[in-house]
Amino acid sequence: MIRQDNPYAAGSDEYFMHEALVLAQGGLGWASPNPLVGCVLTRAGRIIGRGYHARDGERHAEVQALLDAGAAMGATAYISLEPCSHIGRQPSCCHELSRAGVERVVWGAQDADPRSARQAESALHQLGIANTGRALVRECEQFLDYYLSARSHQRAFAHLKLALSLDSKLACPTGHSQWLSGPESHGYAHYLRLKYDAVLVGFRTVLADNPRLTVRPDVLAAYYGSVPQVRLRQPVRVVLDPSGELLPQLAELALAQTEEGAFREQLPRLILICASDRAPDRLTVPHTQVVALAAGEDGRLSFAEIFQRLYRLGIHSILVEGGGRLAAELIRQQAVDKLTLVYTPKLIGADGLGWTPQLQCQQISDCPLISTDQPKIMGNDVILEGIPFKLP
């Protein structure tokens, strides 16, 4: 989450771009498959208009900010993502900014949509806005990493998040793990469920915990501070179940209960990923779909193929919450785009359940590295978040 308190000098480009990033979060859960984008308009160092992309198919952040301002002649626009230069369901934002008399445009991340990527500067110059710039590029790219990655690679972005003891265990030997992390970190997981299109777990986690995998306001509030005054959007629940272990009891599982919250209209509410030879011909549970994939010679399903299939279904970002075997296989297949490790002040012991595969490292120089940001503190927990380097 982008913090509400602005750490930058008032009136600076960074200050106003931070305000645009805060605004962008207003579209959490509803803007997808479009990106979360915020925009502020300023004149003489004062904000005169604010806007964000609230929902897929509705006005872009720039147009919303122009409407909020009423008049934007001579203004500067700060946008967290490169403004679009093409005409789609909405008009070209570059053209709308020019038509309103905006004199300067500053943006954060470059777009990954091939229709507009890296075209704003030339488009704006042709429209008479020669004064362009960039601000908080890294922060904007990090906030939109899920969107930029999915658009670039045409597969769902996979963010693996795990709550661990100080000795890197997921659970007690019995499998019990609720709740290992503190309320703030638990709320962070619900924030990511809200931000991403889907949440993925393995069938063993479902059998052990019978989770709903939905966003709950009371849990979210511990991280967010206060839940936005919008109806929460629920993620698609995806379960890796190669052998169809859940099929006999599917209708009784909490995942199959769909009465709560607002789910994405064009997507199933529950997806089971099964091996082709174990997939059922049809399901009687409503709003549920099976994705059947051929297993490799080693009997494993390919996560590269899974994430490509989910992308084609309209699922562009996935939070992976466990369990240990699923996490180990993702690491082994080098299929993780982002890794978050939540370390909690508890010791479970050597007999606890782990999560990493055997890596066959003979010396420290063989060990893969994680490119991490600065550690974060959430309550009593320490958060390490970054990008896994490729295994040797």
Beta strands, then each sheet from edge to edge (+ up, - down):
strand 1: 38-43
strand 2: 46-52
strand 3: 76-81
strand 4: 104-109
strand 5: 131-134
strand 6: 157-164
strand 7: 198-202
strand 8: 233-234
strand 9: 236-240
strand 10: 262-263
strand 11: 270-275
strand 12: 288-293
strand 13: 317-322
strand 14: 338-343
strand 15: 370-372
strand 16: 376-378
strand 17: 381-388
sheet 1: 2+ 1- 3+ 4+ 5+
sheet 2: 12+ 11+ 9+ 7+ 13+ 6+ 14+ 17- 15+
sheet 3: 12+ 11+ 9+ 7+ 13+ 6+ 14+ 17- 16+
sheet 4: 8+ 10+
end
